[in-house]
Amino acid sequence: MAGKPRVAVILGSTRPTRFIDKPAAWLMDLVRAYGKWDVELLDLRDFDLPFFDEMASNLWMPSQNPKAVAWQDKLATFDGFIFVTPEYNRSITGALKNALDQAYKEWVRKPAAVFGYGATGGARAVEHLRTIAIELQMVPIRHGIHLQGADFMAVHPMGGNGEMKDVEAHLKPGADAMLDDLDWWLNATMAARAEDRRAAA
Ligand SMILES: Cc1cc2nc3c(=O)[nH]c(=O)nc-3n(C[C@H](O)[C@H](O)[C@H](O)COP(=O)(O)O)c2cc1C
């Protein structure tokens, strides 16, 4: 099997006053300490994606917009994904949905984990994202991280604005299970995709 799995941590919020940087920084430290993957943070702000305006998804025909193609080319370099997402009106953000729509082939047969935050730990956004991931032929995994309720308010700037380490003990069991689950699926899908490439050669 080729090298270490490559995992992208994708940030689901782009607004100027976003909170996401705090939980994302905590997650990046955790994933780097886990040490099994090459990890890169993908901030949707850096990709400046237009609203989807292609003839079809790139499953059917190549995309025309160079920014969409750049996004797809970047995604193609990864073996799996961890989405960090808030909950906007019981779903993911429009920015993240658009970024998901702007690729297809690059998501297929790769595992996806989710770190949600909000009053209910982003539970409804996380479930919605898992359903979207199924349509994109990802492998959404069961375990995830939910920063919720009093913990969410303890670290959010509109609440206590505390440090992530203050609530870490509550997040760690889910996080550890998520990392191990994602690692299993990364190895399984990488091996299976390599076998597909061999068979097609
Ligand atoms: C448009 C909008 C809709 C929201 N809807 C929800 C919601 O459905 N559930 C929830 O728990 N929080 C909701 N919130 C509060 C967010 O959890 C909170 O603003 C959080 O900081 C958003 O993440 P961000 O700052 O990284 O963008 C909403 C916030 C916005 C701006």
The ligand as a Gaussian input file, in Angstrom:
#p B3LYP/6-31G(d) Opt

LIG

0 1
 C      -27.415000      31.432000      10.157000
 C      -27.210000      30.740000      11.484000
 C      -28.018000      29.687000      11.832000
 C      -27.800000      29.000000      13.038000
 N      -28.557000      27.912000      13.339000
 C      -28.220000      27.144000      14.393000
 C      -28.851000      25.888000      14.607000
 O      -29.710000      25.458000      13.854000
 N      -28.444000      25.146000      15.659000
 C      -27.464000      25.578000      16.520000
 O      -27.120000      24.850000      17.441000
 N      -26.860000      26.772000      16.350000
 C      -27.205000      27.563000      15.310000
 N      -26.573000      28.746000      15.094000
 C      -25.587000      29.214000      16.089000
 C      -24.208000      28.660000      15.763000
 O      -24.048000      27.430000      16.442000
 C      -23.099000      29.613000      16.192000
 O      -23.340000      30.900000      15.623000
 C      -21.738000      29.153000      15.748000
 O      -20.759000      30.068000      16.233000
 C      -21.649000      29.035000      14.235000
 O      -20.376000      28.600000      13.843000
 P      -19.327000      29.620000      13.166000
 O      -19.211000      30.802000      14.123000
 O      -18.028000      28.852000      13.106000
 O      -19.852000      30.043000      11.838000
 C      -26.783000      29.434000      13.916000
 C      -25.967000      30.518000      13.546000
 C      -26.178000      31.162000      12.345000
 C      -25.255000      32.306000      11.952000

